Amino acid sequence: MLPDGSTLQSTHTCNLDIPGLRPAATTAHIVPGLTHSSLLSTSVFCDAGYTIVYDTTGCHLYDGQQHLLTGTRDPNTRLWHFPITATPTRATEKSPTPNQVHNVHTITHLSNRVKFMHQAFFCPPIQTLLRAAHLGFLNNIPFLTPSLIHANLEKTPATAKGRLKLRPSGHFSTRRASTTPKHQNIAANVFCYAALADKHANTFYTDCTGNLPARTLEGQQLFFVAYAYDPNYIFAVPIKSTTTADIMSAFTDVYNRLSAHGFKPSFAVADNQASPAIKSFMQARGGQVQFVEPNNHRTNAAEHAIQTFKNHFISGLCTTDVAFPFQLWNHLATQAEITCNILRRSRIDPTISAYEQLHGHKYDWNAHPLAPPGTRAVIHVSPTIRTSWGPRGIDAWYCGPALDHYRCHHFYVPETRSMRISGTYELYPQHCSLPSLTQQQHLH
């Protein structure tokens, strides 16, 4: 019987795969309704001749005087947990149990929490997340410490879908290396090159991406990407088209954001789209502009920024719920830009992130917590707009933080086909379990 009064029935019996224990202690019942964790019976171990000792921090399993297993106690549920898939300390040689089950396992709370945070950051590569953690960029983000990432985080398909590249030719080649000496004029293979630094301060580069597969509900079809060289910051603004009006609207927005944070651009490197308007805009503000050679993308640093942001954003899209409407991709841009720049290092001060360099402070997780993009949710419906016997919540999709509100998020409500800001909600992530944060963990 469950706490809510409902009952569950066992469908099969099995033996847990715990080497070193007597078969009587590994007898288990499969209950399909128990999806959160597996329950162990103390009486089963005692009837099999073992002794269990409980204390405030953990539990221990003994066979006479010999210690076999050590468990922990969850600080939230106050329940004891045994590692049912772990190998006991006693090394015994026994024949394998004839009846084994391989789908009974315990997913620890800590692993889910780390996975949840990883998905909230759009599933970056583990080495990228570890580098940011070691540099201190994630000090105020719960559950993303180097030790927890090392111990609990595994590779995810979303990361590969956003960053997988074609293997170069000759990689792990099976051909034998040629032993024939090559006769060549070494003196002729002398190349001279120079690495010249950009002497222009406050330089930023701009360009547009290609069209996304679907147009948003508001009409946006692609990204305007800007790259600020000094803070190493990437901006991504959804726009409707490559017309002069749309490009200049995004260009002005990025220019104003940089100026507001003390990085007023004085030199702009742009593609040839809307070139007369961009030139007039910069000259009117005492700046200079340089346009790249047509059909030559190597001279525009925004091209590399576009590739970086595309990889990050595609991984985030692959993290969304399978039923998430793709036409809402523009509402994920804010969280994608924030998380991408938290993981990037500033050029001015390599000890801080690009996000902190531009904004002057670390991202305030306590005020604006994040969740995996495109997560299914139920948000609260105010009593003033619902009936007395109406549902207290309404189905919605999580679309990112509401930065002008405290601990609120943007949600898309399919029933009303509109966006809504709410601070009272329940999330139902598809690819991981929802972590529960204490007040101290929120303030960490």
Secondary structure, 3 states (H helix, E strand, C coil): CCCCCCCCCCCEEEECCCCCCCHHHCEEEECCCCCCCCCCCHHHHHHCCCEEEECCCEEEEEECCEEEEEEEECCCCCCEECCCCCCCCCCCCCCCCCCCCCCCCCCCHHHHHHHHHHHHCCCCCHHHHHHHHHCCCCCCCCCCCHHHHHHHCCCCHHHHHHHCCCCCCCCCCCCCCCCCCCCCCHHHCCCCCCCCCCCCCCEEEEEECCCCCCCCCCCCCEEEEEEECCCCEEEEEEECCCCHHHHHHHHHHHHHHHHHCCCCCCEEEECCCCHHHHHHHHHHCCCEEEECCCCCCCCCCHHHHHHHHHHHHHHHHCCCCCCCCHHHHHHHHHHHHHHHHHCCECCCCCCCEHHHHHHCCCCCCCCCCCCCCCCEEEEECCCCCCCCCCCCEEEEEEEEECCCCCCCEEEEECCCCEEEEECCEEEECCCCCCCCCCHHHHHC
